[in-house]
């Protein structure tokens, strides 16, 4: 038997990376829909700008919290 065979490798690539890719796809789709609505003047540019700043700040807060939690989790080992 070939020692480099991948018998124990799972058939699917699920887990956290798949979930993150799925969330990224949904975020891109949501951003595209928002931009289309802005181009069609369904959503005024001023509202989108205000919403975009708030969404950006939320993303920064969540990212900082995730880094802090990961750092704390590694420090405990």
SVG drawing of the C-alpha trace seen along z (x, -y; Angstrom):
<svg xmlns="http://www.w3.org/2000/svg" viewBox="-36 -62 41 64">
<polyline fill="none" stroke="black" stroke-width="0.4" points="0.0,0.0 1.2,-3.5 2.3,-5.4 1.2,-8.7 -2.4,-7.5 -5.1,-9.6 -7.3,-6.9 -8.1,-8.7 -8.9,-12.0 -12.6,-13.0 -14.7,-13.2 -16.0,-16.7 -14.2,-19.8 -16.7,-21.1 -16.1,-22.7 -15.1,-26.3 -13.4,-27.1 -16.6,-26.1 -18.7,-28.2 -16.5,-31.2 -16.5,-30.9 -20.3,-30.6 -20.6,-33.8 -18.2,-35.6 -20.3,-34.7 -23.5,-35.9 -21.7,-39.2 -20.6,-39.8 -24.1,-39.1 -25.6,-41.5 -23.1,-44.2 -23.8,-43.7 -27.6,-44.0 -27.0,-47.2 -24.9,-48.7 -27.6,-47.9 -30.2,-49.5 -28.0,-52.6 -27.4,-52.8 -31.2,-52.5 -31.8,-55.2 -33.9,-52.8 -31.6,-53.6 -30.2,-57.2 -26.4,-57.5 -26.5,-59.4 -28.2,-56.6 -25.9,-54.0 -22.9,-56.0 -24.2,-56.3 -25.0,-52.6 -21.7,-51.7 -19.7,-53.5 -21.7,-51.8 -21.3,-48.4 -17.6,-49.0 -17.3,-49.8 -19.2,-46.7 -16.9,-44.6 -13.9,-46.1 -15.3,-45.5 -16.1,-41.9 -12.7,-41.3 -10.9,-42.8 -13.0,-40.7 -12.2,-37.5 -8.5,-38.3 -8.7,-39.0 -10.6,-35.7 -8.1,-33.7 -5.2,-35.3 -6.7,-34.5 -7.5,-30.9 -3.9,-30.3 -2.5,-31.8 -4.3,-29.3 -2.5,-26.3"/>
</svg>
